[in-house]
């Protein structure tokens, strides 16, 4: 006979998830999550974030991610930070991302690094920001490597050398070994967007699908989504060309907003901040809502 659900393991839930039996996975994880298992809490949060086996509910996802993060769950700290940051609470998002960055999580390193570089929610420190981004790039995170190339064009050699020296004191790589207890999804792909913000990942359910946002009725309103900030407008234009085919951006256009030597790529309009945030979930990457000018 099958073991009672409450007695089954997180791994059993992963096995069900990988068979696309999402309701069974949820039934296994929920009692474990309610009992304090951080991996089960993280996986349940991912299920709510992706809308698999349960209705898509970012508020519920945040609750479960936070429970896991308070237990020191590294993926939960990162995913929670990215989710909160993307939805406009930058101070709270940066708090969780800093905890993850201090443990060497590459996505968190990238976001904190670009925040430091741009002085976005933290005191500006371009050298330290360069150090964080370079540490992330050294772990093979492609968006960090792209961001580092951008910073190389913006910073003098002497400052870059100071940043590289500082990077040696920053942890590299997650201290948490790969585990079969966490659902895996596609890696977040943060762009450098005043600074690079990133999108949450999952501890990581197998299929790499993004959460499906609620339909957006029309292309009007006072909100946009910001997808990146670049030293060259051509780079912003190239990113828009890569993303413009996404259904959620249909009928909306790019805005290239100059900010000193930086060009910010924004797309809109959207009817509300909630609609813009929902679009960010679908687009992924370093996306967050901004008011239209």
C-alpha positions in Angstrom: 0.0 0.0 0.0 1.1 3.6 -0.7 2.4 5.5 2.3 0.1 8.2 3.8 0.7 11.5 2.0 2.0 13.1 5.2 4.6 10.4 5.5 5.8 10.7 1.9 9.0 12.5 1.1 9.7 15.8 -0.7 11.4 13.6 -3.4 8.2 11.7 -3.9 6.6 15.0 -4.7 9.3 15.9 -7.2 8.8 12.5 -8.9 5.1 13.3 -9.2 5.9 16.8 -10.5 8.2 15.4 -13.2 5.4 13.1 -14.3 3.3 16.3 -14.7 1.0 15.0 -11.9 1.0 18.4 -10.2 -2.0 17.8 -7.9 -0.3 14.7 -6.5 2.9 16.7 -5.9 1.0 19.4 -4.1 -0.8 16.8 -1.9 2.6 15.4 -0.9 4.3 18.8 -0.3 1.5 20.6 1.5 1.6 18.7 4.8 5.4 18.6 4.8 5.5 22.4 4.2 3.0 23.0 6.9 5.2 20.9 9.2 8.2 23.2 8.5 10.1 21.4 5.7 11.9 24.2 3.9 12.3 22.3 0.6 8.5 21.5 0.5 7.7 25.2 1.4 9.9 26.4 -1.5 8.4 23.9 -3.9 4.9 24.8 -2.9 5.7 28.4 -3.5 7.0 27.5 -7.0 3.7 25.7 -7.7 1.7 28.8 -6.8 4.1 31.0 -8.8 3.7 28.8 -11.9 0.1 28.0 -11.4 0.6 24.2 -11.6 -1.6 22.0 -9.4 -3.0 25.1 -7.8 -4.3 28.4 -9.1 -1.6 30.9 -10.0 -1.3 33.1 -6.9 1.8 35.2 -6.4 0.7 36.3 -2.9 0.5 32.7 -1.8 3.8 32.0 -3.5 5.4 34.8 -1.5 4.1 33.4 1.8 5.6 30.0 1.2 8.9 31.4 -0.2 9.2 33.6 2.9 8.6 30.7 5.3 11.4 28.8 3.6 13.7 31.8 3.4 13.3 32.4 7.1 14.8 28.9 7.6 17.9 29.9 5.5 16.8 28.3 2.3 19.1 29.8 -0.3 16.9 29.4 -3.4 13.9 30.7 -1.4 15.9 33.8 -0.4 16.8 34.5 -4.0 13.4 33.8 -5.5 11.6 35.7 -2.8 13.9 38.7 -3.3 13.5 38.7 -7.0 9.7 38.4 -6.8 9.4 41.2 -4.2 11.8 43.4 -6.1 10.0 42.9 -9.4 6.7 43.8 -7.7 8.0 47.2 -6.6 9.2 46.6 -3.0 12.8 47.2 -3.7 14.0 47.6 -0.1 12.5 44.2 0.9 13.7 42.5 -2.2 17.2 43.8 -1.8 17.2 42.6 1.8 16.6 39.0 0.8 18.9 39.2 -2.2 21.7 40.5 -0.1 21.4 37.5 2.2 21.6 35.2 -0.8 24.5 37.2 -2.4 26.5 36.9 0.8 26.3 33.1 0.2 27.5 33.5 -3.4 24.2 33.0 -5.2 24.9 34.3 -8.8 21.5 35.8 -9.6 21.5 37.7 -6.3 25.1 38.8 -6.8 24.1 40.3 -10.2 21.1 42.2 -8.8 23.0 43.5 -5.8 25.9 44.4 -8.0 23.9 46.4 -10.4 22.0 48.1 -7.6 25.3 49.2 -6.1 26.6 50.4 -9.5 23.5 52.5 -10.1 22.8 53.5 -6.5 19.3 52.0 -6.8 17.9 51.5 -3.3 21.5 51.4 -1.8 24.3 53.8 -1.5 26.1 54.0 -4.9 29.5 52.2 -4.9 30.5 51.4 -8.5 33.6 49.5 -7.6 31.9 47.2 -5.2 29.1 46.8 -7.7 31.6 45.7 -10.3 33.0 43.2 -7.9 29.6 41.6 -7.3 28.8 41.4 -11.0 32.2 40.0 -11.9 31.8 37.3 -9.2 28.4 36.4 -10.7 29.8 36.4 -14.2 32.7 34.1 -13.1 30.1 31.5 -12.2 28.9 31.4 -15.8 25.6 33.4 -15.4 25.1 34.7 -19.0 23.2 37.9 -18.0 26.0 38.7 -15.5 28.5 38.3 -18.3 26.5 40.6 -20.5 26.3 43.1 -17.7 30.0 42.9 -17.0 30.7 43.7 -20.6 28.5 46.8 -20.2 30.3 47.9 -17.1 33.6 47.4 -18.8 32.6 50.1 -21.2 31.5 52.5 -18.5 34.3 52.2 -15.9 37.9 53.2 -16.1 40.5 50.4 -15.9 41.8 51.5 -12.5 38.3 51.1 -11.0 37.8 47.8 -12.7 41.0 46.5 -11.2 39.9 47.6 -7.8 36.6 45.8 -8.3 38.4 42.6 -9.3 40.5 42.8 -6.2 37.4 43.2 -4.0 35.7 40.3 -5.7 38.2 37.9 -4.2 36.5 38.5 -0.8 33.0 37.8 -2.1 31.8 34.2 -1.9 31.5 32.3 -5.2 29.0 29.5 -5.7 26.1 28.3 -3.6 27.2 26.3 -0.5 24.0 24.2 -1.0 24.7 21.1 -3.0 22.4 20.1 -5.8 19.5 18.2 -4.4 16.7 16.1 -5.8 14.3 17.7 -3.2 13.8 20.9 -5.1 11.7 21.7 -8.1 13.8 23.2 -10.9 12.7 25.7 -13.5 14.6 27.8 -16.0 17.3 30.0 -14.7 16.5 33.7 -14.2 18.0 36.0 -16.8 18.4 39.4 -15.2 19.4 42.3 -17.5 21.2 45.4 -16.4 18.3 47.7 -15.8 18.9 50.5 -13.4 20.4 48.2 -12.2 19.8 44.7 -13.4 16.8 43.2 -11.7 16.0 39.6 -12.1 13.2 37.3 -12.2 12.5 34.6 -9.7 13.4 31.0 -10.4 12.0 27.8 -8.8 13.8 25.3 -6.6 13.1 24.2 -9.5 10.3 22.3 -11.1 11.4 20.4 -14.1 9.7 22.2 -17.0 11.1 25.7 -17.7 7.8 27.4 -18.3 7.2 30.9 -17.0 4.1 31.7 -14.9 1.1 32.7 -17.1 -0.2 36.2 -16.2 -3.8 37.2 -16.4 -4.8 38.5 -19.8 -4.3 42.2 -20.4 -7.2 43.8 -22.1 -5.8 46.6 -24.1 -2.6 48.5 -24.9 -3.5 51.7 -23.0 -2.7 53.2 -19.6 -0.1 54.9 -17.6 2.4 52.1 -16.9 5.3 50.5 -18.6 7.7 47.7 -17.9 11.4 48.3 -17.8 13.6 45.6 -19.4 17.1 46.9 -19.2 19.5 49.8 -19.1 22.4 49.9 -21.6 25.4 52.1 -22.4 24.4 51.9 -26.1 21.0 52.4 -27.5 21.6 49.8 -30.2 21.8 47.2 -27.4 18.5 48.2 -26.1 17.0 48.1 -29.6 18.4 44.6 -30.1 16.9 43.4 -26.8 13.5 44.8 -27.8 13.7 43.0 -31.2 14.4 39.7 -29.4 11.4 40.1 -27.0 8.9 41.9 -29.2 7.4 38.7 -30.5 6.1 37.7 -27.0 2.3 37.7 -27.0 2.1 39.8 -23.8 3.9 42.6 -25.7 1.5 42.6 -28.7 0.3 46.0 -29.5 2.8 47.7 -27.3 5.9 49.6 -28.3 9.3 50.4 -27.0 10.4 53.6 -25.3 14.1 54.4 -25.2 14.6 56.6 -22.2 17.9 58.5 -22.0 19.4 58.8 -18.5 22.9 60.4 -18.8 25.0 57.9 -20.8 22.5 55.1 -20.2 19.5 54.2 -22.4 16.6 52.4 -20.5 14.4 50.1 -22.5 10.7 50.4 -21.5 7.7 48.8 -23.2 4.1 49.8 -22.8 1.6 51.1 -22.2 -0.2 49.0 -19.6 -3.5 49.8 -17.9 -2.2 49.4 -14.3 0.8 48.5 -12.2 -0.7 45.1 -11.6 -1.0 44.5 -15.4 2.6 45.6 -15.9 3.8 43.3 -13.1 1.8 40.4 -14.7 3.5 41.1 -18.0 6.9 41.0 -16.3 6.2 37.5 -15.1 5.5 36.4 -18.6 8.5 38.3 -20.1 11.0 37.2 -17.5 14.5 38.7 -17.1 15.2 42.0 -15.4 11.7 43.3 -15.7 9.8 45.6 -13.3 6.8 48.0 -13.6 7.5 51.8 -13.9 5.1 54.7 -14.3 4.9 56.1 -17.9 6.3 59.5 -18.4 
